[in-house]
Amino acid sequence: MQGTGRTRTPEERRRRMRRAALGGAALVAIPAVAQLTADGRSLGLDWWIVLSIALVLGAVGAWGGARLGREEAARQDAVEEQLEPGETVLSTYGVWPPSVPPRKLADHEHPPYVLHLTTRRLHFWENNTLSWAYPWREVRLTGGDGPRVRIDTQDGRSVVMTMNNQQALETILLAGRRMSAR
């Protein structure tokens, strides 16, 4: 499925990746170094020991944060390329197909399966690949037992997804009712 969304030039993409990497590096490294410095000083360690450990920790944190920032920018670019002109992502929900048992994700992890609710369509993504997208008028959402949503489409596709929690299920069902009534 190819969208008609905005495609970035290679230079725009490089700039966006660079900004995301720098932002991610700063968000991870600065708090870690600040906490380490405060803890080292309170323990009475010499300044040169605290500084050397902080530099190493800052470098590792910056590398990890930059990597996460680049991954997030690539994910957002993939989504934006599939959006139609004027279409906006309203919300995003991590879901699990019945064949994959849900698990608790670490703070830095993204769910491998994601539902994007947009102003025009419902998108299902597996990692950074769009699996399918249907206009709201062609989709019917119903709740199941537990935090499960059943997605039925006009072309006969029927999918059951496990949501992360009951509140996410109620939100997606409400959004589905409102968007398909438009």
PyMOL commands that set and color helices and strands:
alter all, ss='L'
color gray80, all
select helices_A, chain A and resi 10-42+47-82+136-138+166-180
alter helices_A, ss='H'
color red, helices_A
select strands_A, chain A and resi 89-96+113-118+121-126+129-135+139-143+148-153+158-163
alter strands_A, ss='S'
color yellow, strands_A
deselect
rebuild
show_as cartoon
